[in-house]
Amino acid sequence: MRSPSSTGEISRRLRISNPSASKHLGVLRRSGLVATERRNNLTVHRLTHLGEAVLGRQD
């Protein structure tokens, strides 16, 4: 399974703004592809089993 990442980490990796990353992650969350949880002062996102299945295995 791929590593959970914060919104900031995802926005930096994709070179997009935090608000844009947050909006995209919201769409993925509502689609059941990403799960989100709060850890201290961070919002952390991870792929769900469905998200993993859609992307396929990462070797």
Contacts in CASP RR format, 6 or more apart in sequence:
PFRMAT RR
TARGET T0000
AUTHOR 0000-0000-0000
METHOD contacts of the structure
MODEL  1
MRSPSSTGEISRRLRISNPSASKHLGVLRRSGLVATERRNNLTVHRLTHL
GEAVLGRQD
1 46 0 8 1.000
1 47 0 8 1.000
1 52 0 8 1.000
2 46 0 8 1.000
2 47 0 8 1.000
2 52 0 8 1.000
2 58 0 8 1.000
3 46 0 8 1.000
4 44 0 8 1.000
4 45 0 8 1.000
4 46 0 8 1.000
5 13 0 8 1.000
5 44 0 8 1.000
5 45 0 8 1.000
5 46 0 8 1.000
6 42 0 8 1.000
6 43 0 8 1.000
6 44 0 8 1.000
6 45 0 8 1.000
7 18 0 8 1.000
7 21 0 8 1.000
7 22 0 8 1.000
7 25 0 8 1.000
7 42 0 8 1.000
7 43 0 8 1.000
7 45 0 8 1.000
8 18 0 8 1.000
8 21 0 8 1.000
10 21 0 8 1.000
10 25 0 8 1.000
10 45 0 8 1.000
11 17 0 8 1.000
11 18 0 8 1.000
11 20 0 8 1.000
11 21 0 8 1.000
14 21 0 8 1.000
16 24 0 8 1.000
25 34 0 8 1.000
25 36 0 8 1.000
25 45 0 8 1.000
26 34 0 8 1.000
26 36 0 8 1.000
28 34 0 8 1.000
29 35 0 8 1.000
29 36 0 8 1.000
29 45 0 8 1.000
32 48 0 8 1.000
32 50 0 8 1.000
32 51 0 8 1.000
33 47 0 8 1.000
33 48 0 8 1.000
33 50 0 8 1.000
33 51 0 8 1.000
33 54 0 8 1.000
34 45 0 8 1.000
34 46 0 8 1.000
34 47 0 8 1.000
34 48 0 8 1.000
34 51 0 8 1.000
35 45 0 8 1.000
35 46 0 8 1.000
35 47 0 8 1.000
35 48 0 8 1.000
36 43 0 8 1.000
36 44 0 8 1.000
36 45 0 8 1.000
37 43 0 8 1.000
37 44 0 8 1.000
38 44 0 8 1.000
47 55 0 8 1.000
END
